[in-house]
Amino acid sequence: MNMLLNTRARGLVGVRADGSNAPAIFEELKRTVEAFKASHEEQLKGIDKKFADVVQTEQVNKINAEISTLTKALDDCNAMIAALKIGGAGGNDGDPAQKEHTDAFNKWFRKGVDNGLSDLEVKASLTSQSDPDGGFLVPKETERTIDRVLGTVSVMRQLATVMPIGTSTYNKFVSMGGAGAGWVGEEEARQETNTPTLRELVFTVMEMYANPATTQRMLDDGIVDIAAWLADEVQTTFAELEGAAFVAGDGNKRPRGFLSYETVANSSYAWGKLGYTPSGAAADFASSAPADALINLYYSLKQGMRNNASFLTSDPVMGSIRKMKDGQGNYLWKAPDEAAGVTTILGKPVLTDDNMPAVAAGTFPVSFGDFKRGYLILDRLGIRVLRDPYTNKPKVNFYTTKRVGGGVANFEAIKLLKIGTS
């Protein structure tokens, strides 16, 4: 049975560019989940008898890993479909100036002749000033292709609010309450009320880079799609850099991740810190009723923010959570009901990001919150490319930079689960 599942999974998990194999992955996921439940129940029977079958345990772990693989493949398919809908097919929006810029950019990319490209950037409204020393801005359709790819592979970009800006910083004011109010009769005088207190949050964009290389022969081949090639070359570098930063970045030359903020027990929550609830054991989930930790985490978030909330954890931790049951013997983790659906815990979507920490004393391996309200990602408009045919002869390098920022925008909207007893 397990070998059959492995064989099927290997043939399905390659995500197609249009996400069209999502239904097949979904059907295989359903079969695998049922196999997991059956094997896990057999394992539990062995434990109850004070005799855990090693072979049975190994089978449960292997099927559990298959579920993780299939779940991620299904999530990738759905993200690809959503990104294609949002990103569209690119294009120059019918603007002659943008088409002229695109044609000039492609010639420069292939041959190194700028053809007045810096002036065309201004004409195409990509920038208000000419700055050829720092490279040239990619055409809009190329930028869309890169952003669409990042949106597909970055879990935090799927969860958080992503805002394009045209400056290096963004200031957000948050009301801390304090506005007076009261009841009044029809003809009674209205007293002056208190002015609400505002807190200012400042977000700064940082620069990340990739430096892909190719040969002049490939560039001379006119059938190569430059936008697709560049997106494919930089996606891994950009996605890994920003993905790690959005979760745990310290804010020094990179975005500040939500796990880098000061934490406090949720019972003593204060603005500017993230509240947490304990797991119930010093270095793991509690051995008795471990699911209680996730239920407590769920209810630590205000009711109004639970409507659009999601769980976020890593694949290894997800493997442990998948075995947990509530007091009625029901598994907390549930597979999606349809191919376009998502896996859930306690009825809320759960996504995995391996930048989340492992289970260990004092770590925060699970978070739960409305990340749309809680975390803000800023994309500085304009991806810049510098063509370098000299440093790595005979190859041509394309030093590509993108400016990104990020940080917590609402400290009430994200809660953490801490491994510990308090």
C-alpha positions in Angstrom: 0.0 0.0 0.0 2.7 2.5 1.0 4.8 1.7 -2.1 1.8 2.3 -4.3 1.2 5.7 -2.7 4.8 6.7 -3.2 4.6 5.7 -6.8 1.4 7.6 -7.4 2.6 10.7 -5.6 5.8 10.9 -7.6 3.7 11.0 -10.8 1.4 13.8 -9.5 3.3 16.3 -7.4 5.0 18.0 -10.4 2.9 21.2 -10.5 1.9 22.2 -14.0 2.3 25.8 -15.0 -1.5 26.3 -15.1 -2.3 24.2 -12.1 -4.4 21.8 -14.2 -3.4 18.7 -12.3 -5.0 19.9 -9.0 -8.0 17.5 -9.3 -5.8 14.4 -9.7 -3.6 15.5 -6.7 -6.8 16.1 -4.6 -8.1 12.6 -5.3 -4.8 11.1 -4.4 -4.7 13.2 -1.2 -8.1 11.9 -0.1 -6.9 8.2 -0.6 -3.7 8.9 1.3 -5.5 10.6 4.2 -7.8 7.6 4.7 -4.7 5.3 4.6 -3.1 7.5 7.2 -6.1 7.4 9.5 -6.3 3.6 9.3 -2.6 3.1 9.9 -2.6 5.6 12.8 -5.5 3.9 14.5 -3.6 0.5 14.3 -0.5 2.3 15.8 -2.6 3.7 18.6 -4.0 0.2 19.4 -0.5 -1.1 19.7 0.4 1.7 22.1 -2.7 1.1 24.2 -1.5 -2.5 24.6 1.9 -1.3 25.7 3.4 -2.6 22.5 4.1 -0.3 19.6 4.7 -2.1 16.3 7.9 -0.5 14.8 6.8 -1.4 11.3 3.4 0.1 11.8 4.9 3.3 13.2 7.2 3.5 10.2 4.3 3.1 7.9 2.3 5.9 9.6 5.3 8.2 9.3 5.8 7.5 5.6 2.1 8.0 4.8 2.1 11.2 6.9 5.0 12.4 4.8 3.1 11.6 1.6 0.2 13.7 2.9 2.6 16.6 3.4 3.9 16.3 -0.1 0.5 16.0 -1.7 -0.9 18.8 0.4 1.9 21.1 -0.7 1.5 20.2 -4.3 -2.3 20.9 -4.1 -1.6 24.3 -2.4 1.0 25.1 -5.1 -1.6 24.3 -7.9 -4.2 26.5 -6.3 -1.7 29.3 -5.7 -0.6 29.1 -9.3 -4.2 29.3 -10.6 -4.9 32.3 -8.3 -1.7 34.1 -9.3 -2.5 33.6 -13.0 -5.9 35.1 -12.5 -4.5 38.1 -10.6 -1.4 38.6 -12.7 -3.1 38.3 -16.1 -1.0 37.8 -19.2 1.1 40.9 -18.8 1.3 43.1 -21.8 1.8 46.8 -22.3 -1.8 47.8 -21.6 -2.0 49.3 -25.1 0.4 52.1 -24.3 2.7 52.9 -27.2 5.4 54.4 -24.9 5.5 51.2 -22.9 5.8 49.1 -26.0 8.6 51.3 -27.2 10.4 50.9 -23.9 9.9 47.1 -24.0 11.4 46.8 -27.4 14.4 49.0 -26.4 14.8 47.0 -23.2 14.8 43.7 -25.1 17.5 45.0 -27.5 19.6 46.2 -24.6 19.1 42.9 -22.7 20.3 40.9 -25.7 22.9 43.2 -27.3 23.9 45.7 -24.6 22.9 48.8 -26.7 20.7 51.0 -24.7 19.0 52.9 -27.6 18.1 55.8 -25.3 16.5 53.4 -22.8 16.8 55.7 -19.8 14.8 58.4 -21.5 12.2 55.8 -22.6 11.8 54.8 -18.9 10.6 58.3 -18.1 8.4 58.4 -21.2 6.8 55.1 -20.2 6.1 56.5 -16.7 8.3 53.9 -15.0 10.3 56.6 -13.3 10.4 60.4 -13.1 14.2 60.5 -13.5 17.0 59.0 -15.6 19.5 56.9 -13.7 21.3 54.5 -16.1 24.3 54.0 -13.8 22.1 51.8 -11.5 20.9 49.7 -14.5 17.5 49.9 -16.2 14.0 49.3 -15.0 12.4 46.2 -16.4 9.2 46.6 -18.5 5.9 46.3 -16.7 5.0 42.9 -18.1 8.4 41.5 -16.9 7.9 42.9 -13.4 4.4 41.4 -13.3 5.9 38.0 -14.3 8.4 38.1 -11.5 5.9 39.3 -8.9 3.4 36.6 -10.1 6.1 33.9 -9.6 6.9 35.3 -6.1 3.3 35.4 -5.2 3.0 31.7 -6.1 6.0 30.4 -4.1 5.9 32.7 -1.1 3.4 31.7 1.6 3.6 35.0 3.4 2.7 36.8 0.2 -0.4 34.7 0.0 -1.3 35.5 3.6 -0.3 39.1 4.2 -1.3 42.4 2.6 1.0 43.3 -0.2 1.2 47.0 -1.1 3.1 48.6 -3.9 4.6 52.0 -3.0 6.7 54.5 -4.9 8.8 55.7 -2.0 11.5 54.3 0.3 9.3 54.4 3.5 5.6 54.0 4.4 4.0 55.5 7.5 0.9 53.9 8.9 -1.1 55.4 11.7 -3.1 53.1 14.0 -5.8 54.3 16.3 -5.3 53.1 19.9 -8.9 54.2 20.9 -9.6 56.8 23.5 -12.3 58.7 21.5 -15.1 59.7 23.9 -18.8 58.8 23.3 -22.0 58.8 25.2 -25.8 58.9 25.1 -27.6 62.2 24.9 -31.2 63.5 24.8 -32.6 65.3 21.7 -32.2 68.8 23.1 -29.3 68.2 25.6 -25.9 69.9 25.1 -23.2 67.8 23.6 -20.0 67.7 25.6 -16.6 67.7 24.0 -15.1 64.2 23.8 -11.6 62.9 24.1 -9.4 62.7 21.0 -8.3 59.2 20.0 -4.6 58.3 20.5 -2.7 57.4 17.3 0.4 55.3 17.0 2.7 55.7 14.1 4.3 52.6 12.4 7.2 53.2 10.0 8.1 50.6 7.3 11.3 50.9 5.3 12.0 49.0 2.1 15.3 47.1 1.8 17.1 45.9 -1.3 17.6 42.3 -2.3 19.5 41.1 -5.4 20.1 38.1 -7.6 22.8 37.8 -10.2 21.9 35.2 -12.9 24.2 34.5 -15.8 23.7 33.3 -19.3 25.6 33.1 -22.6 25.5 35.5 -25.4 24.5 32.7 -27.7 21.3 32.2 -25.7 20.6 35.9 -25.9 21.1 35.9 -29.6 18.4 33.3 -29.9 15.4 35.5 -30.5 12.8 32.9 -29.4 13.9 33.1 -25.7 11.2 34.8 -23.5 13.3 37.3 -21.6 10.6 38.0 -18.9 10.1 34.3 -18.2 13.8 33.5 -18.2 14.6 36.3 -15.8 11.7 35.4 -13.5 12.8 31.8 -13.4 16.4 32.7 -12.6 15.6 35.1 -9.8 12.6 33.5 -8.2 14.5 31.1 -6.0 16.9 33.7 -4.7 14.2 36.3 -4.1 11.7 33.9 -2.6 14.2 32.4 -0.2 15.5 35.7 0.9 12.2 37.5 1.5 10.4 34.3 2.8 12.9 34.0 5.6 12.8 37.7 6.3 9.0 37.9 6.5 9.0 35.3 9.2 12.2 35.9 11.3 14.1 38.8 9.7 15.6 41.2 12.3 14.9 44.4 10.2 18.6 45.0 9.6 19.0 45.4 5.8 16.0 43.2 5.4 12.3 43.2 6.3 11.3 42.6 9.9 9.7 39.2 10.4 6.8 38.8 12.8 8.7 36.3 15.0 11.4 39.0 15.7 9.0 41.2 17.7 8.9 41.1 21.5 6.5 38.5 22.8 4.4 38.3 25.9 2.0 35.9 27.5 -1.4 36.6 26.0 -2.9 37.2 29.4 -0.6 40.2 29.8 -0.9 41.3 26.1 0.2 44.9 25.3 0.4 46.8 22.0 3.7 46.5 20.3 4.2 42.9 21.4 2.8 39.6 20.1 0.8 37.5 22.5 1.4 33.8 23.0 -0.1 30.8 24.6 2.0 27.9 26.0 2.1 24.3 24.6 1.8 22.8 28.1 5.2 21.0 28.2 8.7 22.3 28.5 10.1 21.1 25.2 7.2 19.7 23.2 3.4 19.5 23.1 1.8 18.1 26.2 1.8 14.3 26.3 -1.8 14.4 27.5 -4.4 16.2 25.4 -1.8 18.0 23.1 -4.6 19.4 21.0 -5.6 21.7 23.9 -2.6 24.0 23.0 -4.0 24.6 19.5 -7.5 25.2 20.9 -6.2 27.7 23.4 -4.2 29.4 20.6 -7.4 29.6 18.5 -9.3 31.3 21.2 -6.5 33.7 22.2 -7.3 35.7 19.0 -10.2 38.1 19.2 -13.4 36.8 17.7 -13.6 39.6 15.1 -10.2 38.6 13.8 -10.8 34.8 13.7 -13.1 35.2 10.6 -10.2 35.5 8.2 -7.5 33.8 10.3 -5.1 31.1 9.3 -2.6 28.8 11.0 1.0 28.9 9.9 3.6 26.3 10.8 6.4 24.1 9.2 5.9 20.8 7.5 7.6 18.7 10.3 5.4 20.3 13.0 2.4 19.8 10.7 3.2 16.1 10.7 2.9 16.0 14.5 -0.3 18.1 14.5 -1.9 15.8 12.0 -2.0 13.0 14.6 -3.8 15.1 17.2 -7.4 14.6 18.2 -10.0 16.5 20.1 -11.9 15.3 23.2 -14.4 13.4 21.0 -11.7 11.5 19.1 -11.9 13.7 15.9 -8.7 14.6 14.1 -8.0 18.4 14.3 -6.5 18.4 10.8 -8.9 17.9 7.9 -8.2 17.4 4.3 -9.9 19.8 1.8 -13.4 18.9 0.6 -12.6 19.8 -3.1 -9.5 20.3 -5.3 -9.7 24.1 -4.9 -10.0 23.9 -1.1 -7.4 24.1 1.6 -6.5 21.9 4.5 -7.8 23.1 7.9 -7.3 23.0 11.6 -10.3 23.7 13.7 -12.1 24.8 10.6 -9.4 27.4 9.7 -6.9 27.2 6.8 -3.4 25.9 7.6 -0.4 26.7 5.5 3.2 25.6 5.9 6.4 27.6 5.7 9.7 25.9 6.6 11.0 29.2 7.9 8.8 28.6 10.9 10.9 27.0 13.7 10.9 23.4 14.9 9.5 22.2 18.2 12.0 23.0 20.9 12.0 24.7 24.3 11.1 28.4 24.0 10.4 28.4 20.2 7.2 29.5 18.5 6.5 26.8 15.9 2.8 27.7 15.3 1.1 31.0 14.6 -2.5 31.9 14.2 -4.0 35.1 13.0 -5.5 37.4 10.4 -2.3 38.0 8.5 -4.0 40.4 6.0 -4.5 42.8 8.9 -1.5 41.7 10.9 1.4 41.8 8.4 2.3 44.3 5.7 4.6 43.6 2.7 5.7 46.6 0.7 7.0 46.3 -2.8 8.9 49.3 -4.1 7.8 49.9 -7.7 10.4 49.0 -10.2 12.8 46.0 -10.6 16.2 47.2 -11.9 18.6 45.2 -14.0 22.3 46.0 -14.6 23.9 44.1 -17.6 27.4 42.9 -16.9 29.3 41.2 -19.8 32.7 41.8 -18.2 33.0 40.2 -14.8 32.3 36.6 -15.7 33.4 36.3 -19.4 32.2 34.7 -21.6 29.0 34.8 -19.7 26.7 37.8 -19.3 25.5 38.5 -15.8 22.3 40.4 -15.0 22.5 42.0 -11.6 18.8 42.2 -10.6 17.5 44.2 -7.6 14.2 44.5 -6.0 13.3 46.6 -3.0 11.0 45.0 -0.4 9.9 45.9 3.1 7.7 44.2 5.7 6.6 44.3 9.3 3.7 43.8 11.7 0.9 46.3 11.0 -1.5 45.2 13.7 -0.2 43.4 16.9 -3.6 42.2 17.9 -4.1 40.2 14.7 -1.3 37.6 15.2 -0.9 35.2 18.1 1.8 32.6 18.7 2.1 29.2 20.3 5.2 28.9 22.5 6.7 25.6 23.5 6.8 25.8 27.3 4.6 25.6 30.3 4.1 29.4 30.8 
